[in-house]
Every structure is written in C-alpha cells, then in structure tokens.
C-alpha cells in the first residue's frame, strides 16, 4: 500500500477494518517496501511507528520520514488495538 519512505501524508477515507476479521478478511497496511535504514519490523515497530488518536480518526506516523496515514473513522486506537499485527512488515 505504501511503497517506500517519502510517500507523504495519506488519508484512508473509509472501509479500513481495524477490528477482527479472519486471516483472509483482516485489513492490513503494507510497509514491507520500507527497507535498509528505514526498515520497519516487529522488533523495531514501537520505535519506528507512532499510532495516536486524532479525534474520531487514528493517525499513524513513521518516525524520521515525515510520512503519515490518517485512518478516517477508526477512532480510539487503544480500543481497537491497532498494533504491529495490523501491518505487513519487512
């Protein structure tokens, strides 16, 4: 979904399923193209990715790149437990 560092500030308007689903239906954000010094893995996820509430939405920010993703309608990331398992990592 997000090809490499420097993709900018994107907005996912609707339809992102942040809760549940099965392995076949759960929506994932793909960060697998991040590599080299910007590699995002399960081990470094907490230090490379910030997930914060933005009112009725959730803001995902990649540390050090200036890139961000706003998930519109995904409120209170702590309730929906958005975490590294919701991402495809390198």
Secondary structure, DSSP 8 states (H G I E B T S, - for coil): ---STT--EEEE-S----S---TTT---EE-TT--GGG---TTTHHHHEEEEEETTEEEEEETTT--EEEETT---HHHHT--GGGEE--
